[in-house]
Amino acid sequence: MAITDFAGSVAVITGGASGIGLATAKALHARNANVVLADINASGLEQAKEQIQQSFGNGQVLTVPTDVTQESQVQALMKQAVDTFGRIDLVVTCAGIGRGGLIDMFPASEMQTLMTINFMGTYHCVQAALPTMRQQHAGYFVLLSSVAGKLGTPLLSGYCATKWAIRGFSTALRAELYGTGINITTVYPAWVDTPMVHQEGMEQFFDIQILLTPEQVAEAILEAVSSGRHDLTLAPNPDIAFALQLVQQDQDQVERILGESFQRQMAKVMGQQA
């Protein structure tokens, strides 16, 4: 079911100390929702809470330091939400990290970390909130994937793997939860102006054109939840939008285009370093 009125609703947001998570929390609070903000960064959470409370919303803000890789902590997060507010209407899974590199030199430990945070963190949130939503016969999940969950990007094989996993997970869940009153929107944004895209080395290997702000993504998320939209793809970048359209028709061609572009960029970088 869609959520058409956020006033008085209860939203749990992971990765809420910054980026899309914080922007979504602000947008929900401005609509008088009660927000349960979770992040592994405890000090950042308190700063985020202060920012959220500066808006004119009437909802409450509860902060719960949480490591989404720890099942027990996520279970405790959802329990605290229910104990405080009596229900969970919306869960938005924004906790995630980005790592990149040539697969030859990408450590297994890094791959495991990506999967544990990005995918297993999402899984823990769904499993922990689902019993409450089933009792309510209503609830909504917003699961953050990425355009990297639809396009394979060189140097981001691990990140892509986690975002494709979220895509498959959410698609299967929608079918499994059909008719229960529980809905899912999967979000596939292109480059967003968050700390993730400003990591050292990103701009060296990627032609990053940031055309989305966290606030734009947050507003789009709430519109999608209000309409019950399942796929929210945000790709204002013309090249990414073209690739997403082409991949539906010719996967091989898209991989060839991306591969050729990557090899040219690698040659340029190596030439600069020589």
PyRosetta script that sets phi, psi and omega in degrees:
from pyrosetta import init, pose_from_sequence

init()
pose = pose_from_sequence("MAITDFAGSVAVITGGASGIGLATAKALHARNANVVLADINASGLEQAKEQIQQSFGNGQVLTVPTDVTQESQVQALMKQAVDTFGRIDLVVTCAGIGRGGLIDMFPASEMQTLMTINFMGTYHCVQAALPTMRQQHAGYFVLLSSVAGKLGTPLLSGYCATKWAIRGFSTALRAELYGTGINITTVYPAWVDTPMVHQEGMEQFFDIQILLTPEQVAEAILEAVSSGRHDLTLAPNPDIAFALQLVQQDQDQVERILGESFQRQMAKVMGQQA")
pose.set_psi(1, 143.7)
pose.set_omega(1, 175.8)
pose.set_phi(2, -75.9)
pose.set_psi(2, 157.9)
pose.set_omega(2, 173.8)
pose.set_phi(3, -109.1)
pose.set_psi(3, 106.2)
pose.set_omega(3, -175.4)
pose.set_phi(4, -93.4)
pose.set_psi(4, -17.0)
pose.set_omega(4, 178.2)
pose.set_phi(5, -134.1)
pose.set_psi(5, 115.1)
pose.set_omega(5, -175.9)
pose.set_phi(6, -86.9)
pose.set_psi(6, -10.8)
pose.set_omega(6, -178.0)
pose.set_phi(7, -60.8)
pose.set_psi(7, 124.3)
pose.set_omega(7, 179.0)
pose.set_phi(8, 81.8)
pose.set_psi(8, -6.0)
pose.set_omega(8, 179.1)
pose.set_phi(9, -73.3)
pose.set_psi(9, 164.4)
pose.set_omega(9, -178.9)
pose.set_phi(10, -118.0)
pose.set_psi(10, 119.0)
pose.set_omega(10, -177.2)
pose.set_phi(11, -120.0)
pose.set_psi(11, 128.2)
pose.set_omega(11, 174.8)
pose.set_phi(12, -103.4)
pose.set_psi(12, 126.4)
pose.set_omega(12, -176.1)
pose.set_phi(13, -126.8)
pose.set_psi(13, 120.3)
pose.set_omega(13, 174.8)
pose.set_phi(14, -92.8)
pose.set_psi(14, 157.6)
pose.set_omega(14, -173.8)
pose.set_phi(15, 64.2)
pose.set_psi(15, 33.0)
pose.set_omega(15, -170.7)
pose.set_phi(16, -84.5)
pose.set_psi(16, -0.9)
pose.set_omega(16, -177.2)
pose.set_phi(17, -81.7)
pose.set_psi(17, -13.5)
pose.set_omega(17, -177.4)
pose.set_phi(18, -160.8)
pose.set_psi(18, 176.5)
pose.set_omega(18, 171.5)
pose.set_phi(19, 58.5)
pose.set_psi(19, -140.9)
pose.set_omega(19, -176.3)
pose.set_phi(20, -63.9)
pose.set_psi(20, -36.3)
pose.set_omega(20, 179.8)
pose.set_phi(21, -61.2)
pose.set_psi(21, -48.2)
pose.set_omega(21, 179.3)
pose.set_phi(22, -65.0)
pose.set_psi(22, -43.0)
pose.set_omega(22, 179.9)
pose.set_phi(23, -62.8)
pose.set_psi(23, -37.9)
pose.set_omega(23, 178.4)
pose.set_phi(24, -68.5)
pose.set_psi(24, -39.3)
pose.set_omega(24, 177.1)
pose.set_phi(25, -61.1)
pose.set_psi(25, -43.8)
pose.set_omega(25, 178.7)
pose.set_phi(26, -61.7)
pose.set_psi(26, -44.1)
pose.set_omega(26, -178.7)
pose.set_phi(27, -64.7)
pose.set_psi(27, -39.0)
pose.set_omega(27, 178.6)
pose.set_phi(28, -69.2)
pose.set_psi(28, -43.7)
pose.set_omega(28, 179.8)
pose.set_phi(29, -62.4)
pose.set_psi(29, -37.5)
pose.set_omega(29, 178.0)
pose.set_phi(30, -63.5)
pose.set_psi(30, -22.3)
pose.set_omega(30, 177.3)
pose.set_phi(31, -98.3)
pose.set_psi(31, 17.5)
pose.set_omega(31, 173.9)
pose.set_phi(32, 69.7)
pose.set_psi(32, 28.9)
pose.set_omega(32, 173.9)
pose.set_phi(33, -86.0)
pose.set_psi(33, 154.6)
pose.set_omega(33, 170.2)
pose.set_phi(34, -87.9)
pose.set_psi(34, 128.5)
pose.set_omega(34, -172.5)
pose.set_phi(35, -115.1)
pose.set_psi(35, 127.9)
pose.set_omega(35, 172.0)
pose.set_phi(36, -106.4)
pose.set_psi(36, 109.5)
pose.set_omega(36, -172.0)
pose.set_phi(37, -100.2)
pose.set_psi(37, 125.8)
pose.set_omega(37, -178.6)
pose.set_phi(38, -124.7)
pose.set_psi(38, 141.6)
pose.set_omega(38, 176.7)
pose.set_phi(39, -166.8)
pose.set_psi(39, 155.2)
pose.set_omega(39, 177.1)
pose.set_phi(40, -75.3)
pose.set_psi(40, -18.3)
pose.set_omega(40, -179.0)
pose.set_phi(41, -89.6)
pose.set_psi(41, 94.0)
pose.set_omega(41, -174.3)
pose.set_phi(42, -63.6)
pose.set_psi(42, -44.7)
pose.set_omega(42, -179.8)
pose.set_phi(43, -66.9)
pose.set_psi(43, -37.9)
pose.set_omega(43, 176.9)
pose.set_phi(44, -63.6)
pose.set_psi(44, -33.4)
pose.set_omega(44, 178.2)
pose.set_phi(45, -61.7)
pose.set_psi(45, -44.7)
pose.set_omega(45, -179.0)
pose.set_phi(46, -65.7)
pose.set_psi(46, -38.8)
pose.set_omega(46, 176.0)
pose.set_phi(47, -64.0)
pose.set_psi(47, -40.8)
pose.set_omega(47, 178.7)
pose.set_phi(48, -63.3)
pose.set_psi(48, -41.3)
pose.set_omega(48, 179.7)
pose.set_phi(49, -59.3)
pose.set_psi(49, -42.6)
pose.set_omega(49, 179.1)
pose.set_phi(50, -61.7)
pose.set_psi(50, -41.6)
pose.set_omega(50, 179.1)
pose.set_phi(51, -63.9)
pose.set_psi(51, -44.4)
pose.set_omega(51, -178.1)
pose.set_phi(52, -62.9)
pose.set_psi(52, -42.1)
pose.set_omega(52, -176.8)
pose.set_phi(53, -71.2)
pose.set_psi(53, -9.9)
pose.set_omega(53, 176.5)
pose.set_phi(54, -78.0)
pose.set_psi(54, -14.2)
pose.set_omega(54, 176.7)
pose.set_phi(55, -76.7)
pose.set_psi(55, 176.5)
pose.set_omega(55, -173.5)
pose.set_phi(56, -96.4)
pose.set_psi(56, 16.1)
pose.set_omega(56, 179.2)
pose.set_phi(57, -73.6)
pose.set_psi(57, 157.9)
pose.set_omega(57, -178.9)
pose.set_phi(58, -103.3)
pose.set_psi(58, -3.9)
pose.set_omega(58, -177.9)
pose.set_phi(59, -73.3)
pose.set_psi(59, 162.3)
pose.set_omega(59, 177.1)
pose.set_phi(60, -86.6)
pose.set_psi(60, 157.4)
pose.set_omega(60, 177.2)
pose.set_phi(61, -125.9)
pose.set_psi(61, 119.9)
pose.set_omega(61, 178.2)
pose.set_phi(62, -115.1)
pose.set_psi(62, 129.1)
pose.set_omega(62, 178.4)
pose.set_phi(63, -106.7)
pose.set_psi(63, 136.0)
pose.set_omega(63, -179.7)
pose.set_phi(64, -135.8)
pose.set_psi(64, 101.4)
pose.set_omega(64, 176.4)
pose.set_phi(65, -56.2)
pose.set_psi(65, 126.0)
pose.set_omega(65, -172.7)
pose.set_phi(66, -146.7)
pose.set_psi(66, 132.4)
pose.set_omega(66, 170.0)
pose.set_phi(67, -98.6)
pose.set_psi(67, 109.4)
pose.set_omega(67, -173.4)
pose.set_phi(68, -68.7)
pose.set_psi(68, -12.3)
pose.set_omega(68, 177.0)
pose.set_phi(69, -77.7)
pose.set_psi(69, -12.7)
pose.set_omega(69, -178.6)
pose.set_phi(70, -101.8)
pose.set_psi(70, 109.8)
pose.set_omega(70, -176.5)
pose.set_phi(71, -55.6)
pose.set_psi(71, -41.3)
pose.set_omega(71, -177.7)
pose.set_phi(72, -63.7)
pose.set_psi(72, -37.2)
pose.set_omega(72, 179.7)
pose.set_phi(73, -69.5)
pose.set_psi(73, -37.3)
pose.set_omega(73, 178.7)
pose.set_phi(74, -69.8)
pose.set_psi(74, -39.3)
pose.set_omega(74, 175.2)
pose.set_phi(75, -59.9)
pose.set_psi(75, -42.0)
pose.set_omega(75, 178.9)
pose.set_phi(76, -65.6)
pose.set_psi(76, -36.5)
pose.set_omega(76, 177.8)
pose.set_phi(77, -60.1)
pose.set_psi(77, -50.3)
pose.set_omega(77, -178.4)
pose.set_phi(78, -66.7)
pose.set_psi(78, -37.5)
pose.set_omega(78, 177.7)
pose.set_phi(79, -62.7)
pose.set_psi(79, -41.1)
pose.set_omega(79, 179.9)
pose.set_phi(80, -66.0)
pose.set_psi(80, -36.1)
pose.set_omega(80, 177.3)
pose.set_phi(81, -62.2)
pose.set_psi(81, -45.4)
pose.set_omega(81, -179.6)
pose.set_phi(82, -69.1)
pose.set_psi(82, -41.9)
pose.set_omega(82, 179.5)
pose.set_phi(83, -62.0)
pose.set_psi(83, -34.2)
pose.set_omega(83, -177.0)
pose.set_phi(84, -83.0)
pose.set_psi(84, -43.3)
pose.set_omega(84, -171.0)
pose.set_phi(85, -115.4)
pose.set_psi(85, -10.5)
pose.set_omega(85, 175.8)
pose.set_phi(86, 88.1)
pose.set_psi(86, -7.6)
pose.set_omega(86, -177.6)
pose.set_phi(87, -164.8)
pose.set_psi(87, 170.2)
pose.set_omega(87, 171.1)
pose.set_phi(88, -133.6)
pose.set_psi(88, 115.4)
pose.set_omega(88, -179.4)
pose.set_phi(89, -95.5)
pose.set_psi(89, -32.8)
pose.set_omega(89, -172.0)
pose.set_phi(90, -145.0)
pose.set_psi(90, 134.3)
pose.set_omega(90, 173.0)
pose.set_phi(91, -123.8)
pose.set_psi(91, 125.0)
pose.set_omega(91, 179.6)
pose.set_phi(92, -117.8)
pose.set_psi(92, 115.9)
pose.set_omega(92, -174.0)
pose.set_phi(93, -97.8)
pose.set_psi(93, 93.3)
pose.set_omega(93, -179.3)
pose.set_phi(94, -103.0)
pose.set_psi(94, -9.8)
pose.set_omega(94, -178.7)
pose.set_phi(95, -64.0)
pose.set_psi(95, 127.5)
pose.set_omega(95, -179.9)
pose.set_phi(96, -178.1)
pose.set_psi(96, 162.9)
pose.set_omega(96, 177.8)
pose.set_phi(97, -133.9)
pose.set_psi(97, 162.6)
pose.set_omega(97, 175.1)
pose.set_phi(98, -124.9)
pose.set_psi(98, 132.5)
pose.set_omega(98, 175.8)
pose.set_phi(99, -137.2)
pose.set_psi(99, 149.4)
pose.set_omega(99, -179.9)
pose.set_phi(100, -143.6)
pose.set_psi(100, 170.1)
pose.set_omega(100, 177.5)
pose.set_phi(101, 151.2)
pose.set_psi(101, 162.2)
pose.set_omega(101, 175.7)
pose.set_phi(102, -59.4)
pose.set_psi(102, 136.1)
pose.set_omega(102, -176.4)
pose.set_phi(103, -60.6)
pose.set_psi(103, -29.2)
pose.set_omega(103, 178.8)
pose.set_phi(104, -59.5)
pose.set_psi(104, -31.6)
pose.set_omega(104, -174.8)
pose.set_phi(105, -116.4)
pose.set_psi(105, 15.8)
pose.set_omega(105, -178.4)
pose.set_phi(106, -93.3)
pose.set_psi(106, 109.8)
pose.set_omega(106, -173.8)
pose.set_phi(107, -63.2)
pose.set_psi(107, 146.7)
pose.set_omega(107, 176.4)
pose.set_phi(108, -58.1)
pose.set_psi(108, -33.7)
pose.set_omega(108, 179.9)
pose.set_phi(109, -64.1)
pose.set_psi(109, -37.5)
pose.set_omega(109, 178.2)
pose.set_phi(110, -68.6)
pose.set_psi(110, -41.0)
pose.set_omega(110, 178.2)
pose.set_phi(111, -61.9)
pose.set_psi(111, -42.3)
pose.set_omega(111, 179.6)
pose.set_phi(112, -65.0)
pose.set_psi(112, -39.6)
pose.set_omega(112, 178.8)
pose.set_phi(113, -62.7)
pose.set_psi(113, -44.1)
pose.set_omega(113, 177.6)
pose.set_phi(114, -58.0)
pose.set_psi(114, -48.8)
pose.set_omega(114, -177.2)
pose.set_phi(115, -66.2)
pose.set_psi(115, -38.6)
pose.set_omega(115, -177.3)
pose.set_phi(116, -67.1)
pose.set_psi(116, -42.4)
pose.set_omega(116, -179.3)
pose.set_phi(117, -78.0)
pose.set_psi(117, -54.9)
pose.set_omega(117, -170.9)
pose.set_phi(118, -70.4)
pose.set_psi(118, -46.7)
pose.set_omega(118, -178.0)
pose.set_phi(119, -92.9)
pose.set_psi(119, -53.6)
pose.set_omega(119, -176.7)
pose.set_phi(120, -63.9)
pose.set_psi(120, -32.7)
pose.set_omega(120, 175.0)
pose.set_phi(121, -60.9)
pose.set_psi(121, -40.1)
pose.set_omega(121, 176.3)
pose.set_phi(122, -65.4)
pose.set_psi(122, -46.6)
pose.set_omega(122, 178.9)
pose.set_phi(123, -57.4)
pose.set_psi(123, -46.4)
pose.set_omega(123, -179.8)
pose.set_phi(124, -58.3)
pose.set_psi(124, -41.7)
pose.set_omega(124, -178.3)
pose.set_phi(125, -64.9)
pose.set_psi(125, -44.2)
pose.set_omega(125, -180.0)
pose.set_phi(126, -63.1)
pose.set_psi(126, -49.3)
pose.set_omega(126, -176.3)
pose.set_phi(127, -64.8)
pose.set_psi(127, -34.8)
pose.set_omega(127, -178.0)
pose.set_phi(128, -75.0)
pose.set_psi(128, -33.2)
pose.set_omega(128, -177.8)
pose.set_phi(129, -88.2)
pose.set_psi(129, -21.6)
pose.set_omega(129, -171.8)
pose.set_phi(130, -60.7)
pose.set_psi(130, -42.4)
pose.set_omega(130, 179.9)
pose.set_phi(131, -57.4)
pose.set_psi(131, -40.8)
pose.set_omega(131, 178.2)
pose.set_phi(132, -64.8)
pose.set_psi(132, -44.0)
pose.set_omega(132, -180.0)
pose.set_phi(133, -64.6)
pose.set_psi(133, -36.6)
pose.set_omega(133, 178.4)
pose.set_phi(134, -65.0)
pose.set_psi(134, -40.0)
pose.set_omega(134, 178.1)
pose.set_phi(135, -64.4)
pose.set_psi(135, -35.4)
pose.set_omega(135, 179.6)
pose.set_phi(136, -77.1)
pose.set_psi(136, -20.9)
pose.set_omega(136, -170.9)
pose.set_phi(137, 61.4)
pose.set_psi(137, 29.3)
pose.set_omega(137, 179.6)
pose.set_phi(138, -165.4)
pose.set_psi(138, 151.0)
pose.set_omega(138, 177.7)
pose.set_phi(139, 163.4)
pose.set_psi(139, 165.1)
pose.set_omega(139, -176.1)
pose.set_phi(140, -145.2)
pose.set_psi(140, 133.4)
pose.set_omega(140, 173.3)
pose.set_phi(141, -112.5)
pose.set_psi(141, 136.1)
pose.set_omega(141, 168.4)
pose.set_phi(142, -116.2)
pose.set_psi(142, 113.0)
pose.set_omega(142, -175.8)
pose.set_phi(143, -107.6)
pose.set_psi(143, 122.4)
pose.set_omega(143, -176.7)
pose.set_phi(144, -84.2)
pose.set_psi(144, 112.0)
pose.set_omega(144, 169.0)
pose.set_phi(145, -103.8)
pose.set_psi(145, -134.1)
pose.set_omega(145, -177.3)
pose.set_phi(146, -173.7)
pose.set_psi(146, 162.5)
pose.set_omega(146, 170.5)
pose.set_phi(147, -60.9)
pose.set_psi(147, -20.0)
pose.set_omega(147, 173.4)
pose.set_phi(148, -69.1)
pose.set_psi(148, -8.1)
pose.set_omega(148, 172.2)
pose.set_phi(149, -89.4)
pose.set_psi(149, 0.6)
pose.set_omega(149, 176.1)
pose.set_phi(150, -125.0)
pose.set_psi(150, -23.1)
pose.set_omega(150, -179.9)
pose.set_phi(151, -122.1)
pose.set_psi(151, 135.9)
pose.set_omega(151, 174.6)
pose.set_phi(152, -83.8)
pose.set_psi(152, 121.4)
pose.set_omega(152, -174.2)
pose.set_phi(153, -114.3)
pose.set_psi(153, 122.1)
pose.set_omega(153, 176.9)
pose.set_phi(154, -53.6)
pose.set_psi(154, 143.8)
pose.set_omega(154, -178.0)
pose.set_phi(155, 76.0)
pose.set_psi(155, -7.1)
pose.set_omega(155, 179.7)
pose.set_phi(156, -121.5)
pose.set_psi(156, 34.9)
pose.set_omega(156, -175.4)
pose.set_phi(157, -60.6)
pose.set_psi(157, -43.0)
pose.set_omega(157, -179.7)
pose.set_phi(158, -67.0)
pose.set_psi(158, -45.5)
pose.set_omega(158, 178.8)
pose.set_phi(159, -61.3)
pose.set_psi(159, -44.7)
pose.set_omega(159, 178.1)
pose.set_phi(160, -59.6)
pose.set_psi(160, -42.1)
pose.set_omega(160, -179.1)
pose.set_phi(161, -58.0)
pose.set_psi(161, -42.2)
pose.set_omega(161, -179.1)
pose.set_phi(162, -69.3)
pose.set_psi(162, -36.1)
pose.set_omega(162, -177.6)
pose.set_phi(163, -77.6)
pose.set_psi(163, -32.5)
pose.set_omega(163, 171.6)
pose.set_phi(164, -66.6)
pose.set_psi(164, -36.4)
pose.set_omega(164, 178.5)
pose.set_phi(165, -61.2)
pose.set_psi(165, -43.2)
pose.set_omega(165, 178.4)
pose.set_phi(166, -64.4)
pose.set_psi(166, -38.2)
pose.set_omega(166, 177.8)
pose.set_phi(167, -60.9)
pose.set_psi(167, -49.9)
pose.set_omega(167, 179.6)
pose.set_phi(168, -64.6)
pose.set_psi(168, -40.7)
pose.set_omega(168, 179.8)
pose.set_phi(169, -59.5)
pose.set_psi(169, -48.8)
pose.set_omega(169, -176.4)
pose.set_phi(170, -69.4)
pose.set_psi(170, -35.7)
pose.set_omega(170, 178.5)
pose.set_phi(171, -63.5)
pose.set_psi(171, -45.4)
pose.set_omega(171, 178.6)
pose.set_phi(172, -65.3)
pose.set_psi(172, -39.6)
pose.set_omega(172, -179.5)
pose.set_phi(173, -63.7)
pose.set_psi(173, -39.6)
pose.set_omega(173, 179.9)
pose.set_phi(174, -59.4)
pose.set_psi(174, -40.8)
pose.set_omega(174, 178.0)
pose.set_phi(175, -68.3)
pose.set_psi(175, -41.7)
pose.set_omega(175, -178.2)
pose.set_phi(176, -66.1)
pose.set_psi(176, -33.0)
pose.set_omega(176, -176.3)
pose.set_phi(177, -97.8)
pose.set_psi(177, 8.5)
pose.set_omega(177, -178.8)
pose.set_phi(178, -56.2)
pose.set_psi(178, 129.1)
pose.set_omega(178, 176.7)
pose.set_phi(179, 85.4)
pose.set_psi(179, 1.3)
pose.set_omega(179, -177.9)
pose.set_phi(180, -92.1)
pose.set_psi(180, -10.8)
pose.set_omega(180, -174.5)
pose.set_phi(181, 88.5)
pose.set_psi(181, 3.5)
pose.set_omega(181, 180.0)
pose.set_phi(182, -106.2)
pose.set_psi(182, 127.6)
pose.set_omega(182, -174.4)
pose.set_phi(183, -119.5)
pose.set_psi(183, 164.0)
pose.set_omega(183, -178.4)
pose.set_phi(184, -140.9)
pose.set_psi(184, 129.6)
pose.set_omega(184, 167.2)
pose.set_phi(185, -110.3)
pose.set_psi(185, 129.4)
pose.set_omega(185, 174.7)
pose.set_phi(186, -104.3)
pose.set_psi(186, 129.8)
pose.set_omega(186, -172.8)
pose.set_phi(187, -108.1)
pose.set_psi(187, 128.8)
pose.set_omega(187, -178.4)
pose.set_phi(188, -123.5)
pose.set_psi(188, 80.2)
pose.set_omega(188, -179.4)
pose.set_phi(189, -86.5)
pose.set_psi(189, 151.8)
pose.set_omega(189, 169.2)
pose.set_phi(190, -80.4)
pose.set_psi(190, -157.4)
pose.set_omega(190, -177.8)
pose.set_phi(191, -58.3)
pose.set_psi(191, 124.6)
pose.set_omega(191, 178.5)
pose.set_phi(192, -117.6)
pose.set_psi(192, 144.9)
pose.set_omega(192, -177.9)
pose.set_phi(193, -75.1)
pose.set_psi(193, 78.2)
pose.set_omega(193, 178.5)
pose.set_phi(194, -127.5)
pose.set_psi(194, 167.3)
pose.set_omega(194, 179.0)
pose.set_phi(195, -56.1)
pose.set_psi(195, -26.6)
pose.set_omega(195, -177.1)
pose.set_phi(196, -60.3)
pose.set_psi(196, -42.3)
pose.set_omega(196, -175.1)
pose.set_phi(197, -80.8)
pose.set_psi(197, -8.5)
pose.set_omega(197, -179.9)
pose.set_phi(198, -100.6)
pose.set_psi(198, 14.6)
pose.set_omega(198, 177.5)
pose.set_phi(199, -65.8)
pose.set_psi(199, 151.1)
pose.set_omega(199, 179.9)
pose.set_phi(200, -58.9)
pose.set_psi(200, 131.7)
pose.set_omega(200, 176.1)
pose.set_phi(201, 94.2)
pose.set_psi(201, -15.5)
pose.set_omega(201, -176.6)
pose.set_phi(202, -62.1)
pose.set_psi(202, -48.8)
pose.set_omega(202, -175.8)
pose.set_phi(203, -72.0)
pose.set_psi(203, -17.3)
pose.set_omega(203, 179.0)
pose.set_phi(204, -68.9)
pose.set_psi(204, -36.3)
pose.set_omega(204, -173.9)
pose.set_phi(205, -108.4)
pose.set_psi(205, -13.3)
pose.set_omega(205, -177.3)
pose.set_phi(206, -124.0)
pose.set_psi(206, 141.2)
pose.set_omega(206, 175.2)
pose.set_phi(207, -84.4)
pose.set_psi(207, 82.4)
pose.set_omega(207, -173.0)
pose.set_phi(208, -87.1)
pose.set_psi(208, 118.5)
pose.set_omega(208, 173.7)
pose.set_phi(209, -120.1)
pose.set_psi(209, 102.0)
pose.set_omega(209, -175.4)
pose.set_phi(210, -83.8)
pose.set_psi(210, 112.1)
pose.set_omega(210, -178.8)
pose.set_phi(211, -119.4)
pose.set_psi(211, 5.5)
pose.set_omega(211, 179.5)
pose.set_phi(212, -124.3)
pose.set_psi(212, 138.1)
pose.set_omega(212, 171.4)
pose.set_phi(213, -102.5)
pose.set_psi(213, 157.6)
pose.set_omega(213, 175.4)
pose.set_phi(214, -56.7)
pose.set_psi(214, -34.9)
pose.set_omega(214, -179.2)
pose.set_phi(215, -66.0)
pose.set_psi(215, -38.9)
pose.set_omega(215, 177.6)
pose.set_phi(216, -64.7)
pose.set_psi(216, -41.4)
pose.set_omega(216, 178.7)
pose.set_phi(217, -64.7)
pose.set_psi(217, -42.2)
pose.set_omega(217, -179.5)
pose.set_phi(218, -60.7)
pose.set_psi(218, -46.2)
pose.set_omega(218, 179.4)
pose.set_phi(219, -62.7)
pose.set_psi(219, -39.9)
pose.set_omega(219, 178.6)
pose.set_phi(220, -64.9)
pose.set_psi(220, -37.2)
pose.set_omega(220, 177.9)
pose.set_phi(221, -61.7)
pose.set_psi(221, -47.0)
pose.set_omega(221, -178.1)
pose.set_phi(222, -66.7)
pose.set_psi(222, -34.7)
pose.set_omega(222, 175.3)
pose.set_phi(223, -64.7)
pose.set_psi(223, -40.2)
pose.set_omega(223, 179.7)
pose.set_phi(224, -66.1)
pose.set_psi(224, -40.7)
pose.set_omega(224, 178.4)
pose.set_phi(225, -65.7)
pose.set_psi(225, -37.8)
pose.set_omega(225, -179.7)
pose.set_phi(226, -66.3)
pose.set_psi(226, -28.5)
pose.set_omega(226, -177.9)
pose.set_phi(227, -104.1)
pose.set_psi(227, -4.5)
pose.set_omega(227, -178.9)
pose.set_phi(228, 71.8)
pose.set_psi(228, 28.2)
pose.set_omega(228, -177.6)
pose.set_phi(229, -73.2)
pose.set_psi(229, 133.6)
pose.set_omega(229, -176.1)
pose.set_phi(230, -86.6)
pose.set_psi(230, -40.3)
pose.set_omega(230, -177.1)
pose.set_phi(231, -113.7)
pose.set_psi(231, 114.9)
pose.set_omega(231, 176.5)
pose.set_phi(232, -114.5)
pose.set_psi(232, 94.5)
pose.set_omega(232, 179.1)
pose.set_phi(233, -101.1)
pose.set_psi(233, 122.2)
pose.set_omega(233, -177.4)
pose.set_phi(234, -117.6)
pose.set_psi(234, 98.0)
pose.set_omega(234, -176.0)
pose.set_phi(235, -136.0)
pose.set_psi(235, 76.8)
pose.set_omega(235, 178.6)
pose.set_phi(236, -73.0)
pose.set_psi(236, -15.4)
pose.set_omega(236, 179.0)
pose.set_phi(237, -69.5)
pose.set_psi(237, 122.1)
pose.set_omega(237, -176.6)
pose.set_phi(238, -57.5)
pose.set_psi(238, -39.7)
pose.set_omega(238, -177.9)
pose.set_phi(239, -68.7)
pose.set_psi(239, -39.4)
pose.set_omega(239, 179.1)
pose.set_phi(240, -69.7)
pose.set_psi(240, -41.7)
pose.set_omega(240, 178.6)
pose.set_phi(241, -61.1)
pose.set_psi(241, -40.7)
pose.set_omega(241, 178.3)
pose.set_phi(242, -64.1)
pose.set_psi(242, -44.3)
pose.set_omega(242, -179.8)
pose.set_phi(243, -63.0)
pose.set_psi(243, -40.3)
pose.set_omega(243, 179.7)
pose.set_phi(244, -64.8)
pose.set_psi(244, -36.2)
pose.set_omega(244, 178.1)
pose.set_phi(245, -72.2)
pose.set_psi(245, -40.9)
pose.set_omega(245, -177.3)
pose.set_phi(246, -69.3)
pose.set_psi(246, -34.4)
pose.set_omega(246, -175.6)
pose.set_phi(247, -62.9)
pose.set_psi(247, -24.7)
pose.set_omega(247, 177.1)
pose.set_phi(248, -72.1)
pose.set_psi(248, -20.9)
pose.set_omega(248, -176.6)
pose.set_phi(249, -104.5)
pose.set_psi(249, -37.3)
pose.set_omega(249, -173.3)
pose.set_phi(250, -150.9)
pose.set_psi(250, 87.4)
pose.set_omega(250, -179.6)
pose.set_phi(251, -59.0)
pose.set_psi(251, -40.8)
pose.set_omega(251, -178.1)
pose.set_phi(252, -61.4)
pose.set_psi(252, -40.8)
pose.set_omega(252, -178.9)
pose.set_phi(253, -66.1)
pose.set_psi(253, -40.2)
pose.set_omega(253, 178.9)
pose.set_phi(254, -62.8)
pose.set_psi(254, -44.4)
pose.set_omega(254, 179.5)
pose.set_phi(255, -63.1)
pose.set_psi(255, -37.0)
pose.set_omega(255, 178.2)
pose.set_phi(256, -66.2)
pose.set_psi(256, -43.4)
pose.set_omega(256, 179.5)
pose.set_phi(257, -63.6)
pose.set_psi(257, -46.1)
pose.set_omega(257, 179.8)
pose.set_phi(258, -64.4)
pose.set_psi(258, -39.7)
pose.set_omega(258, -180.0)
pose.set_phi(259, -65.6)
pose.set_psi(259, -43.3)
pose.set_omega(259, 178.9)
pose.set_phi(260, -64.1)
pose.set_psi(260, -42.7)
pose.set_omega(260, 178.9)
pose.set_phi(261, -63.0)
pose.set_psi(261, -41.6)
pose.set_omega(261, 179.3)
pose.set_phi(262, -63.7)
pose.set_psi(262, -44.2)
pose.set_omega(262, -179.1)
pose.set_phi(263, -64.7)
pose.set_psi(263, -37.0)
pose.set_omega(263, 176.3)
pose.set_phi(264, -64.7)
pose.set_psi(264, -42.9)
pose.set_omega(264, -179.8)
pose.set_phi(265, -65.8)
pose.set_psi(265, -40.6)
pose.set_omega(265, 178.5)
pose.set_phi(266, -63.0)
pose.set_psi(266, -41.3)
pose.set_omega(266, 179.1)
pose.set_phi(267, -63.8)
pose.set_psi(267, -38.7)
pose.set_omega(267, 178.8)
pose.set_phi(268, -65.0)
pose.set_psi(268, -45.1)
pose.set_omega(268, -179.5)
pose.set_phi(269, -64.3)
pose.set_psi(269, -44.2)
pose.set_omega(269, -179.7)
pose.set_phi(270, -64.7)
pose.set_psi(270, -35.7)
pose.set_omega(270, 178.2)
pose.set_phi(271, -66.3)
pose.set_psi(271, -36.9)
pose.set_omega(271, 179.4)
pose.set_phi(272, -69.6)
pose.set_psi(272, -31.1)
pose.set_omega(272, -178.0)
pose.set_phi(273, -83.8)
pose.set_psi(273, -16.8)
pose.set_omega(273, -176.8)
pose.set_phi(274, -71.3)
pose.dump_pdb("model.pdb")
